Amino acid sequence: MDNNDGHDSSKDFLYFAGGLALMVLGAGLIASHPAIRKSLKSGLESVLPDVQNRLGLGTVSALVPDIQRYLKLRSM
């Protein structure tokens, strides 16, 4: 007497979304370590030498000091 009325697909989707969220969180926690971030960056530069210009990462990294300065002023 298995009467789920279509609830299996919604449960499967919730498991999928939860697993995806955990993977993104785990990747963010791993990439937040400075040594790992540096090794990932050097590994990407050797494989894709022009990755920063294509992805626009040079402009984003230029904004980081401004954001840090803003947060410091805001906390005063």
Beta strands, then each sheet from edge to edge (+ up, - down):
end
